[in-house]
Amino acid sequence: MSEHYEKHAEQVASAFMELLDESVRQAVSEEQRAELAMLVEAAISTAVLQQMERAAEEVSALSNRLRHYAEFYDKPAA
């Protein structure tokens, strides 16, 4: 999946470069453009991992509720 993020980061960096004036674009080295793409990729990865952690926490909470309901589903309420 990292390859997917890398490709998307390259697209974002290229789109950003197109927004710059030609003179500014010429002043940006290939190394700097690659660093920009790497920063974008890191941001994408961080955002995805945060969402995956959130989803995992929700699945864990659901699992705990299901386990609780399975334990007490046929017991009368006190």
mmJSON file of the N, C-alpha and C atoms, coordinates in Angstrom:
{"data_MODEL":{"atom_site":{
"group_PDB":["ATOM","ATOM","ATOM","ATOM","ATOM","ATOM","ATOM","ATOM","ATOM","ATOM","ATOM","ATOM","ATOM","ATOM","ATOM","ATOM","ATOM","ATOM","ATOM","ATOM","ATOM","ATOM","ATOM","ATOM","ATOM","ATOM","ATOM","ATOM","ATOM","ATOM","ATOM","ATOM","ATOM","ATOM","ATOM","ATOM","ATOM","ATOM","ATOM","ATOM","ATOM","ATOM","ATOM","ATOM","ATOM","ATOM","ATOM","ATOM","ATOM","ATOM","ATOM","ATOM","ATOM","ATOM","ATOM","ATOM","ATOM","ATOM","ATOM","ATOM","ATOM","ATOM","ATOM","ATOM","ATOM","ATOM","ATOM","ATOM","ATOM","ATOM","ATOM","ATOM","ATOM","ATOM","ATOM","ATOM","ATOM","ATOM","ATOM","ATOM","ATOM","ATOM","ATOM","ATOM","ATOM","ATOM","ATOM","ATOM","ATOM","ATOM","ATOM","ATOM","ATOM","ATOM","ATOM","ATOM","ATOM","ATOM","ATOM","ATOM","ATOM","ATOM","ATOM","ATOM","ATOM","ATOM","ATOM","ATOM","ATOM","ATOM","ATOM","ATOM","ATOM","ATOM","ATOM","ATOM","ATOM","ATOM","ATOM","ATOM","ATOM","ATOM","ATOM","ATOM","ATOM","ATOM","ATOM","ATOM","ATOM","ATOM","ATOM","ATOM","ATOM","ATOM","ATOM","ATOM","ATOM","ATOM","ATOM","ATOM","ATOM","ATOM","ATOM","ATOM","ATOM","ATOM","ATOM","ATOM","ATOM","ATOM","ATOM","ATOM","ATOM","ATOM","ATOM","ATOM","ATOM","ATOM","ATOM","ATOM","ATOM","ATOM","ATOM","ATOM","ATOM","ATOM","ATOM","ATOM","ATOM","ATOM","ATOM","ATOM","ATOM","ATOM","ATOM","ATOM","ATOM","ATOM","ATOM","ATOM","ATOM","ATOM","ATOM","ATOM","ATOM","ATOM","ATOM","ATOM","ATOM","ATOM","ATOM","ATOM","ATOM","ATOM","ATOM","ATOM","ATOM","ATOM","ATOM","ATOM","ATOM","ATOM","ATOM","ATOM","ATOM","ATOM","ATOM","ATOM","ATOM","ATOM","ATOM","ATOM","ATOM","ATOM","ATOM","ATOM","ATOM","ATOM","ATOM","ATOM","ATOM","ATOM","ATOM","ATOM","ATOM","ATOM","ATOM","ATOM","ATOM","ATOM","ATOM","ATOM","ATOM","ATOM"],
"id":[1,2,3,4,5,6,7,8,9,10,11,12,13,14,15,16,17,18,19,20,21,22,23,24,25,26,27,28,29,30,31,32,33,34,35,36,37,38,39,40,41,42,43,44,45,46,47,48,49,50,51,52,53,54,55,56,57,58,59,60,61,62,63,64,65,66,67,68,69,70,71,72,73,74,75,76,77,78,79,80,81,82,83,84,85,86,87,88,89,90,91,92,93,94,95,96,97,98,99,100,101,102,103,104,105,106,107,108,109,110,111,112,113,114,115,116,117,118,119,120,121,122,123,124,125,126,127,128,129,130,131,132,133,134,135,136,137,138,139,140,141,142,143,144,145,146,147,148,149,150,151,152,153,154,155,156,157,158,159,160,161,162,163,164,165,166,167,168,169,170,171,172,173,174,175,176,177,178,179,180,181,182,183,184,185,186,187,188,189,190,191,192,193,194,195,196,197,198,199,200,201,202,203,204,205,206,207,208,209,210,211,212,213,214,215,216,217,218,219,220,221,222,223,224,225,226,227,228,229,230,231,232,233,234],
"type_symbol":["N","C","C","N","C","C","N","C","C","N","C","C","N","C","C","N","C","C","N","C","C","N","C","C","N","C","C","N","C","C","N","C","C","N","C","C","N","C","C","N","C","C","N","C","C","N","C","C","N","C","C","N","C","C","N","C","C","N","C","C","N","C","C","N","C","C","N","C","C","N","C","C","N","C","C","N","C","C","N","C","C","N","C","C","N","C","C","N","C","C","N","C","C","N","C","C","N","C","C","N","C","C","N","C","C","N","C","C","N","C","C","N","C","C","N","C","C","N","C","C","N","C","C","N","C","C","N","C","C","N","C","C","N","C","C","N","C","C","N","C","C","N","C","C","N","C","C","N","C","C","N","C","C","N","C","C","N","C","C","N","C","C","N","C","C","N","C","C","N","C","C","N","C","C","N","C","C","N","C","C","N","C","C","N","C","C","N","C","C","N","C","C","N","C","C","N","C","C","N","C","C","N","C","C","N","C","C","N","C","C","N","C","C","N","C","C","N","C","C","N","C","C","N","C","C","N","C","C","N","C","C","N","C","C"],
"label_atom_id":["N","CA","C","N","CA","C","N","CA","C","N","CA","C","N","CA","C","N","CA","C","N","CA","C","N","CA","C","N","CA","C","N","CA","C","N","CA","C","N","CA","C","N","CA","C","N","CA","C","N","CA","C","N","CA","C","N","CA","C","N","CA","C","N","CA","C","N","CA","C","N","CA","C","N","CA","C","N","CA","C","N","CA","C","N","CA","C","N","CA","C","N","CA","C","N","CA","C","N","CA","C","N","CA","C","N","CA","C","N","CA","C","N","CA","C","N","CA","C","N","CA","C","N","CA","C","N","CA","C","N","CA","C","N","CA","C","N","CA","C","N","CA","C","N","CA","C","N","CA","C","N","CA","C","N","CA","C","N","CA","C","N","CA","C","N","CA","C","N","CA","C","N","CA","C","N","CA","C","N","CA","C","N","CA","C","N","CA","C","N","CA","C","N","CA","C","N","CA","C","N","CA","C","N","CA","C","N","CA","C","N","CA","C","N","CA","C","N","CA","C","N","CA","C","N","CA","C","N","CA","C","N","CA","C","N","CA","C","N","CA","C","N","CA","C","N","CA","C","N","CA","C","N","CA","C","N","CA","C","N","CA","C","N","CA","C","N","CA","C","N","CA","C"],
"label_alt_id":[null,null,null,null,null,null,null,null,null,null,null,null,null,null,null,null,null,null,null,null,null,null,null,null,null,null,null,null,null,null,null,null,null,null,null,null,null,null,null,null,null,null,null,null,null,null,null,null,null,null,null,null,null,null,null,null,null,null,null,null,null,null,null,null,null,null,null,null,null,null,null,null,null,null,null,null,null,null,null,null,null,null,null,null,null,null,null,null,null,null,null,null,null,null,null,null,null,null,null,null,null,null,null,null,null,null,null,null,null,null,null,null,null,null,null,null,null,null,null,null,null,null,null,null,null,null,null,null,null,null,null,null,null,null,null,null,null,null,null,null,null,null,null,null,null,null,null,null,null,null,null,null,null,null,null,null,null,null,null,null,null,null,null,null,null,null,null,null,null,null,null,null,null,null,null,null,null,null,null,null,null,null,null,null,null,null,null,null,null,null,null,null,null,null,null,null,null,null,null,null,null,null,null,null,null,null,null,null,null,null,null,null,null,null,null,null,null,null,null,null,null,null,null,null,null,null,null,null,null,null,null,null,null,null],
"label_comp_id":["MET","MET","MET","SER","SER","SER","GLU","GLU","GLU","HIS","HIS","HIS","TYR","TYR","TYR","GLU","GLU","GLU","LYS","LYS","LYS","HIS","HIS","HIS","ALA","ALA","ALA","GLU","GLU","GLU","GLN","GLN","GLN","VAL","VAL","VAL","ALA","ALA","ALA","SER","SER","SER","ALA","ALA","ALA","PHE","PHE","PHE","MET","MET","MET","GLU","GLU","GLU","LEU","LEU","LEU","LEU","LEU","LEU","ASP","ASP","ASP","GLU","GLU","GLU","SER","SER","SER","VAL","VAL","VAL","ARG","ARG","ARG","GLN","GLN","GLN","ALA","ALA","ALA","VAL","VAL","VAL","SER","SER","SER","GLU","GLU","GLU","GLU","GLU","GLU","GLN","GLN","GLN","ARG","ARG","ARG","ALA","ALA","ALA","GLU","GLU","GLU","LEU","LEU","LEU","ALA","ALA","ALA","MET","MET","MET","LEU","LEU","LEU","VAL","VAL","VAL","GLU","GLU","GLU","ALA","ALA","ALA","ALA","ALA","ALA","ILE","ILE","ILE","SER","SER","SER","THR","THR","THR","ALA","ALA","ALA","VAL","VAL","VAL","LEU","LEU","LEU","GLN","GLN","GLN","GLN","GLN","GLN","MET","MET","MET","GLU","GLU","GLU","ARG","ARG","ARG","ALA","ALA","ALA","ALA","ALA","ALA","GLU","GLU","GLU","GLU","GLU","GLU","VAL","VAL","VAL","SER","SER","SER","ALA","ALA","ALA","LEU","LEU","LEU","SER","SER","SER","ASN","ASN","ASN","ARG","ARG","ARG","LEU","LEU","LEU","ARG","ARG","ARG","HIS","HIS","HIS","TYR","TYR","TYR","ALA","ALA","ALA","GLU","GLU","GLU","PHE","PHE","PHE","TYR","TYR","TYR","ASP","ASP","ASP","LYS","LYS","LYS","PRO","PRO","PRO","ALA","ALA","ALA","ALA","ALA","ALA"],
"label_asym_id":["A","A","A","A","A","A","A","A","A","A","A","A","A","A","A","A","A","A","A","A","A","A","A","A","A","A","A","A","A","A","A","A","A","A","A","A","A","A","A","A","A","A","A","A","A","A","A","A","A","A","A","A","A","A","A","A","A","A","A","A","A","A","A","A","A","A","A","A","A","A","A","A","A","A","A","A","A","A","A","A","A","A","A","A","A","A","A","A","A","A","A","A","A","A","A","A","A","A","A","A","A","A","A","A","A","A","A","A","A","A","A","A","A","A","A","A","A","A","A","A","A","A","A","A","A","A","A","A","A","A","A","A","A","A","A","A","A","A","A","A","A","A","A","A","A","A","A","A","A","A","A","A","A","A","A","A","A","A","A","A","A","A","A","A","A","A","A","A","A","A","A","A","A","A","A","A","A","A","A","A","A","A","A","A","A","A","A","A","A","A","A","A","A","A","A","A","A","A","A","A","A","A","A","A","A","A","A","A","A","A","A","A","A","A","A","A","A","A","A","A","A","A","A","A","A","A","A","A","A","A","A","A","A","A"],
"label_entity_id":["1","1","1","1","1","1","1","1","1","1","1","1","1","1","1","1","1","1","1","1","1","1","1","1","1","1","1","1","1","1","1","1","1","1","1","1","1","1","1","1","1","1","1","1","1","1","1","1","1","1","1","1","1","1","1","1","1","1","1","1","1","1","1","1","1","1","1","1","1","1","1","1","1","1","1","1","1","1","1","1","1","1","1","1","1","1","1","1","1","1","1","1","1","1","1","1","1","1","1","1","1","1","1","1","1","1","1","1","1","1","1","1","1","1","1","1","1","1","1","1","1","1","1","1","1","1","1","1","1","1","1","1","1","1","1","1","1","1","1","1","1","1","1","1","1","1","1","1","1","1","1","1","1","1","1","1","1","1","1","1","1","1","1","1","1","1","1","1","1","1","1","1","1","1","1","1","1","1","1","1","1","1","1","1","1","1","1","1","1","1","1","1","1","1","1","1","1","1","1","1","1","1","1","1","1","1","1","1","1","1","1","1","1","1","1","1","1","1","1","1","1","1","1","1","1","1","1","1","1","1","1","1","1","1"],
"label_seq_id":[1,1,1,2,2,2,3,3,3,4,4,4,5,5,5,6,6,6,7,7,7,8,8,8,9,9,9,10,10,10,11,11,11,12,12,12,13,13,13,14,14,14,15,15,15,16,16,16,17,17,17,18,18,18,19,19,19,20,20,20,21,21,21,22,22,22,23,23,23,24,24,24,25,25,25,26,26,26,27,27,27,28,28,28,29,29,29,30,30,30,31,31,31,32,32,32,33,33,33,34,34,34,35,35,35,36,36,36,37,37,37,38,38,38,39,39,39,40,40,40,41,41,41,42,42,42,43,43,43,44,44,44,45,45,45,46,46,46,47,47,47,48,48,48,49,49,49,50,50,50,51,51,51,52,52,52,53,53,53,54,54,54,55,55,55,56,56,56,57,57,57,58,58,58,59,59,59,60,60,60,61,61,61,62,62,62,63,63,63,64,64,64,65,65,65,66,66,66,67,67,67,68,68,68,69,69,69,70,70,70,71,71,71,72,72,72,73,73,73,74,74,74,75,75,75,76,76,76,77,77,77,78,78,78],
"pdbx_PDB_ins_code":[null,null,null,null,null,null,null,null,null,null,null,null,null,null,null,null,null,null,null,null,null,null,null,null,null,null,null,null,null,null,null,null,null,null,null,null,null,null,null,null,null,null,null,null,null,null,null,null,null,null,null,null,null,null,null,null,null,null,null,null,null,null,null,null,null,null,null,null,null,null,null,null,null,null,null,null,null,null,null,null,null,null,null,null,null,null,null,null,null,null,null,null,null,null,null,null,null,null,null,null,null,null,null,null,null,null,null,null,null,null,null,null,null,null,null,null,null,null,null,null,null,null,null,null,null,null,null,null,null,null,null,null,null,null,null,null,null,null,null,null,null,null,null,null,null,null,null,null,null,null,null,null,null,null,null,null,null,null,null,null,null,null,null,null,null,null,null,null,null,null,null,null,null,null,null,null,null,null,null,null,null,null,null,null,null,null,null,null,null,null,null,null,null,null,null,null,null,null,null,null,null,null,null,null,null,null,null,null,null,null,null,null,null,null,null,null,null,null,null,null,null,null,null,null,null,null,null,null,null,null,null,null,null,null],
"Cartn_x":[0.816,0.0,0.861,2.071,2.972,3.235,3.285,3.49,2.343,1.145,-0.027,0.133,0.568,0.775,1.869,2.923,4.042,3.573,2.797,2.284,1.392,0.519,-0.374,0.426,1.433,2.279,2.995,3.46,4.107,3.117,1.877,0.854,0.559,0.498,0.253,1.417,2.64,3.821,3.842,3.509,3.476,2.397,1.234,0.151,0.563,1.25,1.73,2.729,3.642,4.651,3.993,2.906,2.203,1.57,1.294,0.711,1.736,3.002,4.061,4.329,4.785,5.229,6.415,6.589,7.658,9.032,9.288,10.593,10.833,9.784,9.904,10.093,9.324,9.427,10.845,11.459,12.826,13.835,13.497,14.414,14.344,13.298,13.141,13.896,14.824,15.615,14.811,15.289,14.641,14.704,15.788,15.927,14.871,14.654,13.643,12.237,11.976,10.677,10.464,11.516,11.434,11.188,11.811,11.587,10.14,9.59,8.185,7.29,7.556,6.763,6.881,8.06,8.27,7.49,7.456,6.686,5.192,4.732,3.32,2.996,3.869,3.652,3.598,4.476,4.471,3.163,2.665,1.396,0.243,0.232,-0.817,-0.758,0.427,0.591,0.136,0.488,0.097,-1.421,-2.055,-3.515,-4.191,-3.691,-4.271,-4.097,-2.915,-2.671,-3.546,-3.76,-4.634,-6.053,-6.522,-7.869,-7.963,-6.905,-6.898,-6.929,-6.198,-6.223,-7.615,-8.242,-9.602,-10.563,-10.46,-11.325,-11.071,-9.813,-9.481,-10.063,-10.035,-10.623,-12.13,-12.78,-14.224,-14.56,-13.761,-13.981,-13.785,-12.772,-12.52,-13.69,-14.196,-15.333,-16.565,-16.79,-17.923,-17.757,-16.553,-16.27,-16.572,-16.174,-16.432,-17.932,-18.672,-20.125,-20.781,-20.368,-20.929,-20.645,-19.428,-19.064,-19.946,-20.164,-21.016,-22.445,-22.999,-24.367,-24.481,-23.463,-23.489,-23.504,-22.822,-22.778,-24.12,-24.812,-26.005,-27.304,-27.311,-28.502,-29.722,-29.518,-30.668,-30.884,-30.197,-30.36,-31.387,-32.344,-33.367,-32.739,-33.33,-32.859,-33.239,-32.355,-32.597,-33.486],
"Cartn_y":[-1.188,0.0,1.254,1.164,2.303,2.826,1.92,2.333,3.231,2.915,3.731,5.136,5.214,6.516,7.295,6.594,7.243,7.852,7.1,7.59,8.809,8.739,9.866,11.088,10.869,11.967,12.636,11.842,12.398,13.254,12.799,13.558,14.882,14.841,16.066,17.037,16.53,17.391,17.993,17.217,17.731,18.793,18.551,19.541,20.836,20.717,21.902,22.668,21.942,22.587,23.35,22.82,23.5,24.808,24.942,26.173,27.307,26.928,27.931,28.662,29.913,30.649,29.916,30.083,29.384,29.66,30.916,31.258,30.527,30.414,29.714,28.216,27.697,26.276,25.925,26.798,26.56,26.588,27.344,27.466,26.256,25.454,24.28,23.114,22.561,21.446,20.144,19.168,17.856,17.239,17.473,16.969,17.585,18.891,19.564,19.07,18.824,18.308,16.908,16.105,14.761,14.829,15.795,15.982,16.378,17.24,17.628,16.401,15.579,14.36,13.437,13.356,12.505,13.049,14.359,14.958,14.703,14.824,14.563,13.097,12.191,10.763,10.476,11.111,10.921,11.423,12.542,13.085,12.142,11.607,10.658,9.426,8.869,7.664,7.902,9.051,9.38,9.465,10.135,10.271,8.905,8.074,6.737,5.903,5.936,5.157,5.628,6.935,7.447,6.933,6.913,6.413,4.905,4.183,2.738,2.458,3.242,3.084,3.364,4.403,4.743,3.606,3.067,1.957,0.731,0.455,-0.689,-0.512,0.699,0.969,0.749,1.158,0.957,-0.527,-1.28,-2.722,-3.387,-2.971,-3.529,-3.235,-2.019,-1.659,-2.477,-2.647,-3.46,-4.909,-5.427,-6.787,-6.955,-5.983,-6.045,-6.01,-5.163,-5.1,-6.416,-6.984,-8.258,-9.367,-9.377,-10.376,-10.226,-8.985,-8.711,-9.171,-8.823,-9.234,-10.751,-11.417,-12.879,-13.507,-12.896,-13.427,-13.305,-12.218,-11.894,-11.887,-12.398,-12.258,-13.002,-14.116,-14.89,-14.775,-13.873,-13.682,-12.561,-12.795,-11.775,-10.524,-9.39,-8.12,-8.097,-7.572,-7.548,-6.399],
"Cartn_z":[0.0,0.0,0.0,0.48,0.504,-0.905,-1.865,-3.258,-3.711,-3.263,-3.592,-3.009,-1.745,-1.106,-1.819,-2.204,-2.895,-4.212,-4.949,-6.241,-6.024,-5.029,-4.75,-4.287,-3.465,-2.995,-4.163,-5.118,-6.313,-7.095,-7.19,-7.904,-7.205,-5.879,-5.107,-5.281,-5.192,-5.364,-6.759,-7.768,-9.143,-9.302,-8.721,-8.791,-8.1,-6.975,-6.272,-7.145,-7.763,-8.608,-9.75,-10.282,-11.369,-10.923,-9.632,-9.101,-9.004,-8.981,-8.824,-10.131,-10.006,-11.189,-11.802,-13.083,-13.801,-13.183,-12.829,-12.262,-10.931,-10.132,-8.853,-9.117,-10.057,-10.395,-10.829,-11.598,-12.069,-10.918,-9.86,-8.726,-7.786,-7.919,-7.055,-7.689,-6.927,-7.444,-7.415,-8.145,-8.149,-6.744,-6.058,-4.686,-3.773,-3.914,-3.095,-3.443,-4.722,-5.137,-4.563,-4.553,-3.99,-2.476,-1.805,-0.373,-0.111,-0.966,-0.836,-0.965,-1.963,-2.16,-0.95,-0.369,0.801,2.003,2.173,3.264,3.08,1.847,1.558,1.845,1.427,1.678,3.173,3.935,5.389,5.989,5.494,5.992,5.663,4.456,4.061,4.96,5.134,5.953,7.386,7.937,9.308,9.421,8.478,8.507,8.386,7.501,7.325,8.588,9.182,10.399,11.553,11.658,12.705,12.515,11.283,11.018,11.256,10.927,11.183,12.684,13.466,14.92,15.464,14.948,15.381,15.045,13.844,13.441,14.31,14.627,15.476,16.876,17.397,18.711,18.682,17.592,17.467,17.368,16.623,16.501,17.863,18.593,19.922,20.867,20.835,21.694,21.312,20.034,19.585,20.037,19.916,20.359,21.849,22.633,24.081,24.371,23.658,23.863,23.463,22.336,21.889,22.904,23.428,24.432,25.675,26.083,27.248,26.969,25.818,25.475,25.397,24.853,24.758,26.143,27.082,28.458,29.162,28.898,29.693,28.897,27.674,26.833,27.381,28.068,28.544,30.052,30.686,32.127,32.337,33.244,33.494,34.124,33.786,34.368,35.842,36.671,38.119,38.504],
"occupancy":[1.0,1.0,1.0,1.0,1.0,1.0,1.0,1.0,1.0,1.0,1.0,1.0,1.0,1.0,1.0,1.0,1.0,1.0,1.0,1.0,1.0,1.0,1.0,1.0,1.0,1.0,1.0,1.0,1.0,1.0,1.0,1.0,1.0,1.0,1.0,1.0,1.0,1.0,1.0,1.0,1.0,1.0,1.0,1.0,1.0,1.0,1.0,1.0,1.0,1.0,1.0,1.0,1.0,1.0,1.0,1.0,1.0,1.0,1.0,1.0,1.0,1.0,1.0,1.0,1.0,1.0,1.0,1.0,1.0,1.0,1.0,1.0,1.0,1.0,1.0,1.0,1.0,1.0,1.0,1.0,1.0,1.0,1.0,1.0,1.0,1.0,1.0,1.0,1.0,1.0,1.0,1.0,1.0,1.0,1.0,1.0,1.0,1.0,1.0,1.0,1.0,1.0,1.0,1.0,1.0,1.0,1.0,1.0,1.0,1.0,1.0,1.0,1.0,1.0,1.0,1.0,1.0,1.0,1.0,1.0,1.0,1.0,1.0,1.0,1.0,1.0,1.0,1.0,1.0,1.0,1.0,1.0,1.0,1.0,1.0,1.0,1.0,1.0,1.0,1.0,1.0,1.0,1.0,1.0,1.0,1.0,1.0,1.0,1.0,1.0,1.0,1.0,1.0,1.0,1.0,1.0,1.0,1.0,1.0,1.0,1.0,1.0,1.0,1.0,1.0,1.0,1.0,1.0,1.0,1.0,1.0,1.0,1.0,1.0,1.0,1.0,1.0,1.0,1.0,1.0,1.0,1.0,1.0,1.0,1.0,1.0,1.0,1.0,1.0,1.0,1.0,1.0,1.0,1.0,1.0,1.0,1.0,1.0,1.0,1.0,1.0,1.0,1.0,1.0,1.0,1.0,1.0,1.0,1.0,1.0,1.0,1.0,1.0,1.0,1.0,1.0,1.0,1.0,1.0,1.0,1.0,1.0,1.0,1.0,1.0,1.0,1.0,1.0,1.0,1.0,1.0,1.0,1.0,1.0],
"B_iso_or_equiv":[0.0,0.0,0.0,0.0,0.0,0.0,0.0,0.0,0.0,0.0,0.0,0.0,0.0,0.0,0.0,0.0,0.0,0.0,0.0,0.0,0.0,0.0,0.0,0.0,0.0,0.0,0.0,0.0,0.0,0.0,0.0,0.0,0.0,0.0,0.0,0.0,0.0,0.0,0.0,0.0,0.0,0.0,0.0,0.0,0.0,0.0,0.0,0.0,0.0,0.0,0.0,0.0,0.0,0.0,0.0,0.0,0.0,0.0,0.0,0.0,0.0,0.0,0.0,0.0,0.0,0.0,0.0,0.0,0.0,0.0,0.0,0.0,0.0,0.0,0.0,0.0,0.0,0.0,0.0,0.0,0.0,0.0,0.0,0.0,0.0,0.0,0.0,0.0,0.0,0.0,0.0,0.0,0.0,0.0,0.0,0.0,0.0,0.0,0.0,0.0,0.0,0.0,0.0,0.0,0.0,0.0,0.0,0.0,0.0,0.0,0.0,0.0,0.0,0.0,0.0,0.0,0.0,0.0,0.0,0.0,0.0,0.0,0.0,0.0,0.0,0.0,0.0,0.0,0.0,0.0,0.0,0.0,0.0,0.0,0.0,0.0,0.0,0.0,0.0,0.0,0.0,0.0,0.0,0.0,0.0,0.0,0.0,0.0,0.0,0.0,0.0,0.0,0.0,0.0,0.0,0.0,0.0,0.0,0.0,0.0,0.0,0.0,0.0,0.0,0.0,0.0,0.0,0.0,0.0,0.0,0.0,0.0,0.0,0.0,0.0,0.0,0.0,0.0,0.0,0.0,0.0,0.0,0.0,0.0,0.0,0.0,0.0,0.0,0.0,0.0,0.0,0.0,0.0,0.0,0.0,0.0,0.0,0.0,0.0,0.0,0.0,0.0,0.0,0.0,0.0,0.0,0.0,0.0,0.0,0.0,0.0,0.0,0.0,0.0,0.0,0.0,0.0,0.0,0.0,0.0,0.0,0.0,0.0,0.0,0.0,0.0,0.0,0.0,0.0,0.0,0.0,0.0,0.0,0.0],
"pdbx_formal_charge":[null,null,null,null,null,null,null,null,null,null,null,null,null,null,null,null,null,null,null,null,null,null,null,null,null,null,null,null,null,null,null,null,null,null,null,null,null,null,null,null,null,null,null,null,null,null,null,null,null,null,null,null,null,null,null,null,null,null,null,null,null,null,null,null,null,null,null,null,null,null,null,null,null,null,null,null,null,null,null,null,null,null,null,null,null,null,null,null,null,null,null,null,null,null,null,null,null,null,null,null,null,null,null,null,null,null,null,null,null,null,null,null,null,null,null,null,null,null,null,null,null,null,null,null,null,null,null,null,null,null,null,null,null,null,null,null,null,null,null,null,null,null,null,null,null,null,null,null,null,null,null,null,null,null,null,null,null,null,null,null,null,null,null,null,null,null,null,null,null,null,null,null,null,null,null,null,null,null,null,null,null,null,null,null,null,null,null,null,null,null,null,null,null,null,null,null,null,null,null,null,null,null,null,null,null,null,null,null,null,null,null,null,null,null,null,null,null,null,null,null,null,null,null,null,null,null,null,null,null,null,null,null,null,null],
"auth_seq_id":[1,1,1,2,2,2,3,3,3,4,4,4,5,5,5,6,6,6,7,7,7,8,8,8,9,9,9,10,10,10,11,11,11,12,12,12,13,13,13,14,14,14,15,15,15,16,16,16,17,17,17,18,18,18,19,19,19,20,20,20,21,21,21,22,22,22,23,23,23,24,24,24,25,25,25,26,26,26,27,27,27,28,28,28,29,29,29,30,30,30,31,31,31,32,32,32,33,33,33,34,34,34,35,35,35,36,36,36,37,37,37,38,38,38,39,39,39,40,40,40,41,41,41,42,42,42,43,43,43,44,44,44,45,45,45,46,46,46,47,47,47,48,48,48,49,49,49,50,50,50,51,51,51,52,52,52,53,53,53,54,54,54,55,55,55,56,56,56,57,57,57,58,58,58,59,59,59,60,60,60,61,61,61,62,62,62,63,63,63,64,64,64,65,65,65,66,66,66,67,67,67,68,68,68,69,69,69,70,70,70,71,71,71,72,72,72,73,73,73,74,74,74,75,75,75,76,76,76,77,77,77,78,78,78],
"auth_comp_id":["MET","MET","MET","SER","SER","SER","GLU","GLU","GLU","HIS","HIS","HIS","TYR","TYR","TYR","GLU","GLU","GLU","LYS","LYS","LYS","HIS","HIS","HIS","ALA","ALA","ALA","GLU","GLU","GLU","GLN","GLN","GLN","VAL","VAL","VAL","ALA","ALA","ALA","SER","SER","SER","ALA","ALA","ALA","PHE","PHE","PHE","MET","MET","MET","GLU","GLU","GLU","LEU","LEU","LEU","LEU","LEU","LEU","ASP","ASP","ASP","GLU","GLU","GLU","SER","SER","SER","VAL","VAL","VAL","ARG","ARG","ARG","GLN","GLN","GLN","ALA","ALA","ALA","VAL","VAL","VAL","SER","SER","SER","GLU","GLU","GLU","GLU","GLU","GLU","GLN","GLN","GLN","ARG","ARG","ARG","ALA","ALA","ALA","GLU","GLU","GLU","LEU","LEU","LEU","ALA","ALA","ALA","MET","MET","MET","LEU","LEU","LEU","VAL","VAL","VAL","GLU","GLU","GLU","ALA","ALA","ALA","ALA","ALA","ALA","ILE","ILE","ILE","SER","SER","SER","THR","THR","THR","ALA","ALA","ALA","VAL","VAL","VAL","LEU","LEU","LEU","GLN","GLN","GLN","GLN","GLN","GLN","MET","MET","MET","GLU","GLU","GLU","ARG","ARG","ARG","ALA","ALA","ALA","ALA","ALA","ALA","GLU","GLU","GLU","GLU","GLU","GLU","VAL","VAL","VAL","SER","SER","SER","ALA","ALA","ALA","LEU","LEU","LEU","SER","SER","SER","ASN","ASN","ASN","ARG","ARG","ARG","LEU","LEU","LEU","ARG","ARG","ARG","HIS","HIS","HIS","TYR","TYR","TYR","ALA","ALA","ALA","GLU","GLU","GLU","PHE","PHE","PHE","TYR","TYR","TYR","ASP","ASP","ASP","LYS","LYS","LYS","PRO","PRO","PRO","ALA","ALA","ALA","ALA","ALA","ALA"],
"auth_asym_id":["A","A","A","A","A","A","A","A","A","A","A","A","A","A","A","A","A","A","A","A","A","A","A","A","A","A","A","A","A","A","A","A","A","A","A","A","A","A","A","A","A","A","A","A","A","A","A","A","A","A","A","A","A","A","A","A","A","A","A","A","A","A","A","A","A","A","A","A","A","A","A","A","A","A","A","A","A","A","A","A","A","A","A","A","A","A","A","A","A","A","A","A","A","A","A","A","A","A","A","A","A","A","A","A","A","A","A","A","A","A","A","A","A","A","A","A","A","A","A","A","A","A","A","A","A","A","A","A","A","A","A","A","A","A","A","A","A","A","A","A","A","A","A","A","A","A","A","A","A","A","A","A","A","A","A","A","A","A","A","A","A","A","A","A","A","A","A","A","A","A","A","A","A","A","A","A","A","A","A","A","A","A","A","A","A","A","A","A","A","A","A","A","A","A","A","A","A","A","A","A","A","A","A","A","A","A","A","A","A","A","A","A","A","A","A","A","A","A","A","A","A","A","A","A","A","A","A","A","A","A","A","A","A","A"],
"auth_atom_id":["N","CA","C","N","CA","C","N","CA","C","N","CA","C","N","CA","C","N","CA","C","N","CA","C","N","CA","C","N","CA","C","N","CA","C","N","CA","C","N","CA","C","N","CA","C","N","CA","C","N","CA","C","N","CA","C","N","CA","C","N","CA","C","N","CA","C","N","CA","C","N","CA","C","N","CA","C","N","CA","C","N","CA","C","N","CA","C","N","CA","C","N","CA","C","N","CA","C","N","CA","C","N","CA","C","N","CA","C","N","CA","C","N","CA","C","N","CA","C","N","CA","C","N","CA","C","N","CA","C","N","CA","C","N","CA","C","N","CA","C","N","CA","C","N","CA","C","N","CA","C","N","CA","C","N","CA","C","N","CA","C","N","CA","C","N","CA","C","N","CA","C","N","CA","C","N","CA","C","N","CA","C","N","CA","C","N","CA","C","N","CA","C","N","CA","C","N","CA","C","N","CA","C","N","CA","C","N","CA","C","N","CA","C","N","CA","C","N","CA","C","N","CA","C","N","CA","C","N","CA","C","N","CA","C","N","CA","C","N","CA","C","N","CA","C","N","CA","C","N","CA","C","N","CA","C","N","CA","C","N","CA","C","N","CA","C","N","CA","C","N","CA","C"],
"pdbx_PDB_model_num":[1,1,1,1,1,1,1,1,1,1,1,1,1,1,1,1,1,1,1,1,1,1,1,1,1,1,1,1,1,1,1,1,1,1,1,1,1,1,1,1,1,1,1,1,1,1,1,1,1,1,1,1,1,1,1,1,1,1,1,1,1,1,1,1,1,1,1,1,1,1,1,1,1,1,1,1,1,1,1,1,1,1,1,1,1,1,1,1,1,1,1,1,1,1,1,1,1,1,1,1,1,1,1,1,1,1,1,1,1,1,1,1,1,1,1,1,1,1,1,1,1,1,1,1,1,1,1,1,1,1,1,1,1,1,1,1,1,1,1,1,1,1,1,1,1,1,1,1,1,1,1,1,1,1,1,1,1,1,1,1,1,1,1,1,1,1,1,1,1,1,1,1,1,1,1,1,1,1,1,1,1,1,1,1,1,1,1,1,1,1,1,1,1,1,1,1,1,1,1,1,1,1,1,1,1,1,1,1,1,1,1,1,1,1,1,1,1,1,1,1,1,1,1,1,1,1,1,1,1,1,1,1,1,1]
}}}
